[in-house]
């Protein structure tokens, strides 16, 4: 899909340019040295852009200092300030970063006032050559849009087009747009609708593509690849983030794999494919377990998501760490991979579905360790969606699909949600996992 080009510093984002992998710091922004050190590790791992949360005006000086220290260290990777709610913070930080990420609808409950504040930010970004990412997530659209269109992929695309029209009206085109969801079906449908709407409008902005709150481990990688590759295969997507509840540096190899694959630099380890009705039988000669997982997710995620296939059987060999060829089906890896892939495409659920944010500077507890505890304690449950979210700022909105949610409040306290409603607040974090599990089990009894 042919798009405009947005310039984030010296990095072009758009059709005709390489897909740009990016990631986000999970350090506290006020911890300048730790954030700088993490940014250097990200640069070394191949990140093309680095995002850092900027929660309020008091963080703007920290952002300036982070950028100064990075540039002095010879790190020229463009920086993106992640803003929630405060247009004043976005306006203040825009001169000191290469891009700001915003959801303009969060600037004010009154839409007209939100538009006025967004227009003010656009003028500042035009003056300083700063790009904008308009980032809308499923579950954080606001009542005005959802009252009109529901909490749907259509609503996400409609909301994005409203803000893009304001950019056009203000003659500002240095813009990237994203519509993320932890639900791969919702995410893919939303991007397709937005791509079609922009093409009909005749102005196509570049797209940042990702599955938000994908989780961690194999599941997070498979889920991310299913959603992202489904769009990249259609030419939709110019920059990508793989959101994992892990060290953010671990996101970058997966994102680079996707970028290289859809830029035509790498191929799949699939060597033979046959069909048995609507079931695919796939034979691989994979150089590693990780490569098998990524290849299979991209080879079959879109076909499962679009219901071209109903099932996949994996065969062949994969090299273990000792360089020995191991049978994919004989080791149990094949059936495990099929289960994970079908769950990521939301075709068949064999375990709980988890939504977990990757964490950022707003997270005030050990998100990765807590998520592992929740998974271990709830693995026996089925047909339930459980969210573990880093903070109260966007957690409740972005866990739109969850049946239950664990949301950090700060000060060692947690809110527990059932659906969209908090059922307990201020639960001590030493008791919160036990409380969450007890409530889920009682509800399913």
LINURSUL-V256686 format. One line per field, one symbol per residue. ss: DSSP state (H for helix, E for strand, L for the rest). A space follows every 10 residues. Layout:
# LINURSUL-V256686
ss=???
This chain:
# LINURSUL-V256686
ss=LLLLLEEELL EEELLLLLLE EEEELLLLLL LHHHHHHHHH HHHHHLLLEE EEELLLHHHH HHHHHHHHHH HHLLLLLEEE EELLLLHHHH HHHHHHLLEE EELHHHLLLL HHHHHHHHHH HHHHHHHHLL EEEEEEELLL LLHHHHHHHL LLHHHHHHHH HHHHHHHHHL LLLLEEEEEE ELLHHHHHHH HHHHHHHHHH HLLLLEEEEL ELLELLHHHH HHHHHHHHHH HHLLLLLLEE ELLLLLLLHH HHHHHHHHHH HHLLLLLLLE EEEEEELLEE EEEEEELLHH HHHHHHHHHH HHHHHLLLLL EEEEEEEEEL LLLLEEELLL LLHHHHHHHH HHHHLLLLLL LLEEEELLLL LLLLLLHHHH HHHHHHHHLL LLLLEEEEEL LLLLHHHHLL LLLEEEEEEE LLEEEEEELL EEEEEEEEHH HHHHHHHHHH HHHHL
